[in-house]
Amino acid sequence: MKTTFGSVLAELRKGAGKMTQQQLAEKLGVERGAVANYESKGKLPHIETLIKIADLFNVSLDHLLGRETAVQARDAVSEASEVYYTGKQLKILPIAVDKDDTERITLVPLRAAAGYLSRFQEVEYIRDLPTFNLPNFTDGTYRAFEVEGDSMKPTIHPRDIVVCKYVENWYHIKDNHVYTVLGAGGIGIVVKRLLNRIKANSQVLLRSDNDFYPEFELLIQDIHEVWEVKGTISTNLEPPYYLESRFRELRDNMSGVFNLISKSMGKE
């Protein structure tokens, strides 16, 4: 069977994190219908768009036009996936520096969370956010996020600030470690424990420490950024969780004692 441009494009697109036609269209600056025509009807785009596609998936024009062998095609799909997951594909990560060109930690407070979702790659926007420095947080790019909600209690409380290190290679996501994830499709900025399922099905599983909240899966193409939580800044001085459990146990025991006393007195 002859390899066509349409079949090669569809294979590359699905191999790169199961990217949808709409997502590819947005990256190329065309309508989704144009991508559908490329794949189903074999319609060739303008040379400028062909070059964009080749650069996006890190393949040659010969490969895109079906002029390479099947083995080379499979290798190209695998390489495209690696580029997508490992951070080799160019990503814009604005940072803040001081007058000595030393990188500072940028804080994303709750009031700025909505803006960060749409402007996280804008240098001017990141530059206007508050910044600070911390000792021992100098071995990479760090960002701090103010936490909303109680889904990570008792580990992390509402309004705590998590200090996070940028994760470029998503294959390095470690099971049951806590991460801040910037997600698309209404996910927003969430702090969760992750289970890495990228090699198995191009997904990560997100879990809360608070059992009230169910776990859920997130496809890689719906993730914009991943940051590993390395520390927290908190003004919450609630007693440890185990003390709360012991207080409840003591209260239940005392209730049982009072009930026994009441029954005993009732028999007299």
C-alpha positions in Angstrom: 0.0 0.0 0.0 1.4 3.4 -1.0 2.2 5.8 1.8 0.5 9.1 1.3 0.9 12.6 2.8 -2.5 12.2 4.5 -1.8 8.9 6.2 1.7 10.1 7.3 0.2 13.3 8.8 -2.5 11.3 10.7 0.0 8.9 12.1 2.3 11.6 13.3 -0.6 13.6 14.8 -1.9 10.6 16.7 1.5 9.5 17.8 2.4 12.9 19.3 0.3 12.6 22.4 -2.9 11.7 20.5 -3.2 15.3 19.3 -6.6 16.1 17.8 -7.2 17.7 14.4 -8.4 20.9 16.1 -5.2 21.1 18.2 -3.0 20.6 15.1 -5.0 23.2 13.2 -4.4 25.8 15.9 -0.7 25.1 15.9 -0.6 25.5 12.1 -2.9 28.6 12.0 -5.5 26.9 9.8 -9.1 25.7 10.1 -9.8 22.2 11.4 -11.4 21.4 8.1 -8.1 22.0 6.3 -6.4 19.4 8.5 -9.3 16.9 7.8 -8.8 17.5 4.0 -5.0 16.9 4.4 -5.6 13.6 6.1 -8.7 12.2 4.3 -8.3 13.6 0.8 -4.6 13.9 0.6 -4.8 17.6 -0.2 -1.3 19.2 0.0 -1.0 22.5 1.9 1.2 25.4 0.8 4.9 24.9 1.2 5.0 27.2 4.2 2.5 25.0 6.0 4.4 21.8 5.0 7.6 23.3 6.5 5.6 24.1 9.7 4.4 20.5 9.9 7.9 19.1 9.4 9.3 21.4 12.1 6.5 20.6 14.5 7.0 16.8 14.3 10.7 17.0 13.7 10.6 15.0 10.4 11.8 15.6 6.9 9.7 16.8 4.0 10.5 13.5 2.2 8.9 11.6 5.1 5.8 13.9 5.1 5.3 13.2 1.4 5.6 9.5 1.8 9.0 9.0 0.2 10.6 7.1 3.1 10.3 3.4 4.0 7.7 2.0 6.5 10.5 1.4 9.0 11.6 5.0 8.7 8.0 6.1 9.1 7.6 4.2 12.3 10.9 5.6 13.6 9.7 9.1 12.8 6.4 8.7 14.7 8.4 7.4 17.7 10.8 10.3 17.5 7.9 12.8 17.3 6.4 11.3 20.5 9.8 11.5 22.2 10.1 15.2 21.2 6.6 15.9 22.5 7.1 14.2 25.9 10.7 15.0 26.7 10.6 18.7 26.2 12.9 18.8 23.1 10.2 20.6 21.2 10.7 24.3 21.7 8.6 25.7 24.6 8.5 29.3 25.8 9.2 29.5 29.5 9.5 33.2 30.7 11.5 33.7 33.8 12.3 36.7 36.1 15.8 37.8 36.9 17.3 40.4 39.2 19.8 43.1 38.3 22.6 40.6 38.7 20.9 38.3 36.1 20.1 35.8 38.9 16.9 33.9 38.4 14.0 34.6 40.8 11.0 32.6 41.9 7.8 33.9 40.3 4.7 33.8 42.4 1.3 33.1 40.9 -1.3 34.2 43.5 -4.9 33.1 43.3 -6.0 36.4 41.9 -3.6 35.9 38.9 -4.4 32.2 38.3 -7.0 32.9 35.5 -4.6 35.2 33.7 -1.8 32.7 34.0 -3.8 30.0 32.3 -3.9 32.0 29.0 -0.7 34.1 29.3 1.8 31.7 30.9 4.1 32.1 27.8 4.0 35.9 27.7 7.2 37.5 28.9 5.5 40.8 29.8 2.9 39.1 31.9 5.3 36.9 33.9 7.6 40.0 34.4 4.7 41.8 36.2 4.0 39.0 38.7 5.6 39.2 42.2 9.0 37.5 42.6 11.2 36.4 45.6 14.2 34.3 46.4 14.7 31.4 48.7 17.9 29.6 49.9 18.5 26.2 48.4 16.1 26.7 45.5 18.7 27.6 42.9 19.2 24.3 40.9 16.6 25.0 38.2 13.6 27.2 37.3 11.1 27.6 40.1 7.6 29.0 40.3 5.3 29.4 43.3 1.6 28.9 43.2 -1.0 29.8 45.8 -3.3 26.8 46.5 -7.0 27.0 46.1 -9.3 24.4 47.8 -8.8 21.6 50.3 -8.3 18.6 47.9 -4.7 18.1 49.2 -5.4 18.3 53.0 -3.9 17.3 55.3 -0.6 17.7 53.3 -1.4 21.1 51.8 -4.0 23.6 53.0 -6.0 26.3 51.2 -3.9 29.5 50.6 -0.7 27.6 51.2 2.0 28.5 48.7 3.7 25.6 46.9 7.3 26.2 45.6 7.8 24.1 42.5 10.6 23.1 40.1 9.9 23.1 36.3 9.6 19.6 34.8 10.8 19.7 31.2 10.8 15.9 30.5 7.5 14.5 31.5 8.8 10.9 31.4 10.6 12.0 34.6 7.3 12.4 36.5 7.6 10.2 39.6 4.7 8.2 40.9 2.9 9.6 44.0 5.0 12.7 44.1 3.1 16.0 44.3 3.0 18.3 41.2 1.4 21.4 40.1 -0.2 20.9 36.7 -1.4 23.6 34.3 -4.1 21.9 32.2 -6.5 22.7 29.4 -10.2 22.1 29.0 -11.3 23.6 32.3 -8.7 21.8 34.4 -6.9 25.0 35.3 -4.0 25.0 37.8 -4.2 21.9 40.1 -2.0 20.5 42.8 -2.1 16.7 42.9 -0.2 13.5 43.3 0.6 12.0 39.9 0.9 8.5 38.6 2.9 8.4 35.3 1.1 6.5 32.6 2.6 8.2 29.6 4.3 5.2 28.1 1.3 3.0 28.6 -1.5 5.3 27.3 -0.2 8.9 27.0 -1.9 9.9 30.3 -1.2 10.9 33.9 -3.5 9.9 36.8 -4.2 12.7 39.3 -5.0 11.9 42.9 -5.9 14.1 45.9 -4.8 13.5 49.5 -8.3 14.3 50.6 -10.3 11.1 50.1 -13.5 13.2 49.3 -12.1 14.0 45.9 -12.0 11.3 43.2 -9.0 10.6 41.1 -9.1 11.5 37.4 -7.0 11.0 34.2 -5.5 13.7 32.0 -4.2 13.2 28.5 -0.7 14.6 27.8 -2.0 16.9 25.0 -4.2 18.6 27.6 -1.2 19.6 29.7 0.6 22.9 29.3 3.1 22.8 32.1 4.2 20.4 34.9 6.0 21.7 38.1 7.2 19.4 40.9 6.4 20.6 44.4 9.6 21.0 46.3 8.4 22.9 49.4 5.5 24.8 50.9 5.0 28.1 52.6 2.2 28.0 55.1 0.6 30.0 57.9 -1.6 27.1 58.8 -0.9 25.8 62.3 -3.6 23.2 62.6 -2.8 20.2 64.8 -1.4 17.1 63.1 -4.0 14.9 61.5 -3.2 12.0 63.8 -4.2 14.2 66.8 -7.5 15.0 65.2 -8.1 11.3 64.8 -7.3 10.6 68.4 -9.6 13.4 69.6 -12.4 11.8 67.6 -11.6 8.4 69.1 -11.6 9.8 72.6 -14.9 11.6 72.1 -16.5 8.4 70.8 -15.1 6.4 73.8 -16.4 9.1 76.2 -19.9 8.9 74.6 -19.9 5.2 75.1 -19.0 5.6 78.8 -21.8 8.1 79.3 -24.3 5.8 77.6 -23.2 2.9 79.9 -23.5 5.1 83.0 -27.0 6.3 81.9 -28.2 2.8 81.3 -26.8 1.7 84.7 -28.5 4.6 86.5 -31.8 3.8 84.7 -31.8 0.2 86.1 -31.4 1.4 89.8 
